[in-house]
Each structure stands twice: as structure tokens, then as C-alpha cells.
Amino acid sequence: NHEGLVEQFQNARSQKQLRHLIENTQTVDGDLVRKLRAEADRHEYSDPQRALRSAEAALYVSSVLDDPASSTSSTWAKANALRALKGQDLEEGAGQP
């Protein structure tokens, strides 16, 4: 069941925590990367910070799996999340003198 894992990976705050999760999880595979990527896509505009955490987790798992296709899609998701965060920062600053 990847659902609980996705949440654990999203909530990891460091590569050390991600590494610990990977070492203690039996089901680290491409499906987990896809689900993390889907979460990043889903939260891109509603919660860009969460999207970024999901994308970074997907990217880390991809690197452990040594899966270039997953790494590429995870990098894309991270770029989208960063762009959404930048847009959010611009919107918040627009109302200030």
C-alpha cells in the first residue's frame, strides 16, 4: 500500500529522513515515484510547498532506483512546483507598496 508511504515521503524534511524511509520500506519502486509525482501535480497550485516536497521525494526515490525516466518526470514536477511557488510569492508581494 503506497498511500501511507506517499504521505510519509511527503512529510520527510531532509534527505536523511528520506534515506531512512527507503531503507525501511519494502515497496520502493516506480509506482511510488508515480504516486509522489501525481501528488506534486495535484498540489501544484493549491499548496506549492507540499508539491515541492512531493516532487523532491519522487526525485530522491528515482535516484535510488537509478531510473532516468522517473528522474526526468520528477525533475519536471519539481520545476513546476518551484514556478508555482515563485508565482505565489509574486502575488503576495503585488499588494505591497
C-alpha positions as CSV (number, residue, x, y, z in Angstrom):
1,N,0.0,0.0,0.0
2,H,1.7,3.2,-1.2
3,E,-0.9,5.6,0.2
4,G,0.6,5.7,3.6
5,L,4.1,5.8,2.2
6,V,3.3,8.7,0.0
7,E,2.3,10.8,3.0
8,Q,5.4,9.7,4.9
9,F,7.6,10.7,2.0
10,Q,5.8,14.0,1.6
11,N,6.4,14.8,5.2
12,A,10.1,14.0,5.2
13,R,12.0,17.2,5.8
14,S,15.5,16.0,4.9
15,Q,17.4,13.6,2.7
16,K,18.4,11.8,5.9
17,Q,14.7,11.2,6.6
18,L,14.1,10.1,3.0
19,R,17.0,7.7,3.2
20,H,15.7,6.2,6.4
21,L,12.2,5.7,4.8
22,I,13.8,4.0,1.8
23,E,15.9,1.7,3.9
24,N,12.9,0.7,6.0
25,T,10.4,0.2,3.2
26,Q,9.9,-2.9,1.1
27,T,8.0,-1.3,-1.7
28,V,10.2,1.4,-3.1
29,D,9.5,1.2,-6.8
30,G,8.5,3.2,-9.9
31,D,4.9,3.1,-8.7
32,L,5.8,5.1,-5.6
33,V,7.6,7.6,-7.8
34,R,4.5,8.0,-10.0
35,K,2.2,8.5,-7.0
36,L,4.5,11.1,-5.5
37,R,4.7,12.8,-8.9
38,A,0.8,12.7,-9.1
39,E,0.7,14.3,-5.6
40,A,3.1,17.0,-6.7
41,D,0.9,17.7,-9.8
42,R,-2.3,17.7,-7.7
43,H,-1.0,20.3,-5.2
44,E,1.0,22.4,-7.6
45,Y,-1.3,25.5,-7.3
46,S,-3.2,24.7,-4.1
47,D,-0.2,24.0,-2.0
48,P,3.1,24.6,-3.9
49,Q,5.2,23.9,-0.8
50,R,3.6,20.4,-0.5
51,A,4.0,19.9,-4.2
52,L,7.7,20.7,-3.9
53,R,8.1,18.2,-1.1
54,S,6.4,15.5,-3.1
55,A,8.5,16.2,-6.2
56,E,11.7,16.2,-4.2
57,A,10.8,12.9,-2.6
58,A,10.0,11.5,-6.0
59,L,13.3,12.8,-7.4
60,Y,15.2,11.2,-4.4
61,V,13.4,7.8,-4.9
62,S,14.1,8.0,-8.6
63,S,17.8,8.5,-8.0
64,V,17.9,5.5,-5.6
65,L,16.1,3.4,-8.2
66,D,18.5,4.7,-10.9
67,D,15.5,5.3,-13.2
68,P,16.2,8.0,-15.7
69,A,12.6,8.3,-16.9
70,S,11.3,8.7,-13.3
71,S,14.1,11.2,-12.6
72,T,13.1,13.3,-15.6
73,S,9.4,13.4,-14.7
74,S,10.3,14.1,-11.1
75,T,12.6,17.0,-12.1
76,W,9.8,18.4,-14.3
77,A,7.4,18.2,-11.3
78,K,10.0,20.0,-9.1
79,A,10.4,22.7,-11.7
80,N,6.6,23.2,-11.9
81,A,6.3,23.4,-8.1
82,L,9.2,26.0,-7.9
83,R,7.4,28.0,-10.6
84,A,4.2,27.9,-8.7
85,L,6.0,29.0,-5.5
86,K,7.6,31.9,-7.3
87,G,4.2,32.9,-8.7
88,Q,2.7,32.7,-5.2
89,D,5.5,34.9,-3.9
90,L,4.9,37.4,-6.7
91,E,1.1,37.5,-6.0
92,E,1.7,38.1,-2.2
93,G,4.2,40.9,-3.0
94,A,1.9,42.6,-5.5
95,G,-0.2,44.3,-2.9
96,Q,2.7,45.9,-1.1
97,P,4.0,49.4,-1.9
